[in-house]
Structure formats: structure tokens, C-alpha cells
Amino acid sequence: MGSNYDDLEPLELTHVKTYPLASRPSKVSLDDFAQPVTGEASLADFLASMPNVLAVKSMRQIAERVLRARELKKPIIWGLGGHVIKTGLAPLIIDLMKQGFVSAIAANGSVLVHDAEIAMIGSTSEDVDATLSEGVFGGADETGRLLNDAARDGAADQIGLGEAVGRSLVTMQPKHQHYSLLCATYEARIPFTVHLTIGGDIAHFHPNADGAALGATTHTDFRLLAELVKRMNGGGVYLNVGSAVVLPEVFLKCVTLVRNLGYPLAGITTGNFDFIQSYRPQTNVVRRPTEKGAGEGFSITGHHELTIPLLAALLKTT
């Protein structure tokens, strides 16, 4: 029996055009493949053994841009979320800062909480599920007093919140200050800007909270970050690490402010590091600031405790 379909035959393949395989440009070749390493391999050997494709290729390109920015003396700004502190990465970032690979840090409010607690007692990140029902989540006295007193003093002195908290922490000489980004940046006179959503951090409901002081100091930090973004023109780098909402929004506003005032902002590199790629970082960090030939953006997907040590290793061995 023949087909049940009238006037319908399978397409004839006899005249399909082909070409020699070797004549075709291809995206991947043996030169890009990974190479096994031995137990005696050095760190440089291991890094060189990775396949030169996708995320590894992007990571190498980011490292090259950071190295170039250092040579050009252009800002290398790290935008950090609190998760970066909670995954134990502060020592790596402090070391990179000493090597000239971090020229400024922008942080959301949770970074203040976790970094200050690490400096004071060497631990952080309470069990929210266990404390929320008791009504004691976020009630640590020392944390609330430090951050809010610093904000009030900073407002009086007309300085930013990051500088104010760093100053207060260093003055306290906490036991673990060598693990603190706030202490390290303050002592090195490297800008540390903090960008709050008032009501979004535990310190905002402590008895000594002062909304006017918090607002004034974080607004000063916004203006400081905008000045740093302005200086990115011609080779600067902005890396967003672990902030899915606040810092991407703040960075975009800095970009538009700089351009609104008539300053050029091109030749920049941006990158987003997170274990998922969210809308705002992808749009407000990776794509929009670099479009129309203004630069290039990269996305690295993975856990910070893996990707940031890898980037640090590339920077120090390249």
C-alpha cells in the first residue's frame, strides 16, 4: 500500500550541497582542548591546562582587562554582595588589593554587617530560620551600635558610610581586623562605598538607627562611586560579584549620571559573577553600560568560592 497523503512526498535529498570538512571555519579546535595535569603540576601549569572555551575563555579575557586597567592606572571596582564575605573570600580580595587589582569596593548593606562581625568576633551569618520566630533575628547589639554610631559620625563629618564604618572598626582594633575588607581598605585609603536600601539591613531597626544619617552617608558614597565610574573611561573595569539587585541598579545610575554631565565613558569592561545570571546584573552591568561600542561585558556563572579564587589565580600568574 502507498501513502495515505495525496500530493505529498518526502523532500528529495539528492541535490543537497556539501563541502569538504577541512574547508569549514570551526569554533573549537584541538588547540582549545584541556590537557591532563600531573600531581607535580604547578598552579600556572593547572591554569594553562584548562580548555580555552566558554567560561574559561571569558575568565581569561577578564583577567587580561584587569591587568590592562592596572597598567593604565584605571579604576578596578569590585561590587560586592554579602555572600562574598560569607563564602570566606575577603582574604583573597585583600591580597588582590595589595597587588593593585582592586582600586575600589562598592558594597550593599549586608557586606557591612558580615564584614564587621567577622572583624569583631571571627564569625557571622546567623540562622534566620531559628531566630526569626523568636523575634531576635538581627538583634546583635554590637553590630547595630557600630554601624549606626558610625553612620551618625560620618554624617557629621560629611564622609561616606563605608569610610565611616571602616574608621570606627580600625579605631576599635578588633581581634580579627586582618580579615576585614573595611579595615583593609580604610588603612590603605582605598575607597569603600556602601549603597543601602534603608530597611533592608538588620542595623536599620536598632534603637540607635538614624535614617537621616544613613541616607546622607550612603548618598555621599553614591556620588563617590559615580566619580570612580567617570574615571573608568578608557580602560576601567567594574566587576559585580554576588549582588543581584542593589548594586546593578546603583551602577547603572552612576553610568547615566556620568554621561548626563557630559563625561565620556567608553572602553570599559564589566563582568557579573554569580551562581545564576539574573535580569538586573545581565542588563544593568553586562549589557547596557557597554552597548553601542562603549565596551564589553562578560558573565561568569558559578559559585563564588570557586570562580573568585580562579580569577585571583589567573591575575597573579598571568
Steps between C-alpha positions, in 0.01 A plus 500: 500500500617853428483810718166627617607861421396636161753716315756480784841338456807510729746770392763367260859522635694413185607857420597613851825700482794390715855621552831356624505493880851648519390807302251610767588754771427339840460649846696232686829331410750276676691812602207583730480161673583439864821320587545256789724613784726293720524507876817708472337769284534860613207739531607662173504156336148430624365833376663449160347150479140621506302497174494835324124505450189666643540601868874434514554714192288778651687475830832534321371804311382662822840438657667661199275807531573531872874476434469766230299727731773473762763593243290797385429603861128480433247404771444132571177510700364193676127513576435252781198337657503351849533146368859578400588553867303196615687273258832603655644701212610814684865383537525450123356842423728665756799328339388611153463853635861494617605388150317791334208295366237673717491878496152544653222293657129570472281301739139451595397529863539133586873523438525746791325257731700190411839670466463685831395185684795306357732777618350511849447132587624292204159362399180620332175394326237407757243225451199705388260206512590436863481863618225664296213331684653610832511862386875526557628479142737789440512598865876486558576805713860561394419486128213747521685744722816498289331558165256766617745691718741502206226628268420784740867595534546474125207730431641756743837485323340495153670175396359183347362207694774256392776733614315575824453134596857416398627782721294383796612139460869589474469722809356200690801285402281189478663162552453384139545825311747341257206309351291815456460675166378811680817516710732415213358760265491771766863442594602496132287810425314308231139610445232276650152621408181361651161509331208440733137421455382644829297237679678221317771436760480394862677812628211717381266391778740538790417759770777737389411493128487844340340502155634846418857395579468175305354685204757778500801269521379252240417788264853631542622152406280500191665822385846359577425188296378716212835683503681166487279385211582824318868411528438160340497663158773357280561164665338468843335184631187442710438151641164424660540206738196367678258794490189421299304823546647791696845546350394442137240774545750733668767437237257578218404829667868590534549432130209720398605777743850507353368519145231752598772736619673472164793278593609228256468141618630246250762229475372346823471136607224364722443155643239320705593208724217300655364147526201604289481779245220733607326766295643812662869408499475373145317812385641777720860383530585274208293639211370856532815684617713341226262520204553715190873431506558630854673184613451130562313308768553145625295254701655230718256249645611302802542502875711786629715271711614341172502782246665776703800289610539400135497863387747589775732221387484616139580857601801399706650256252430667166 
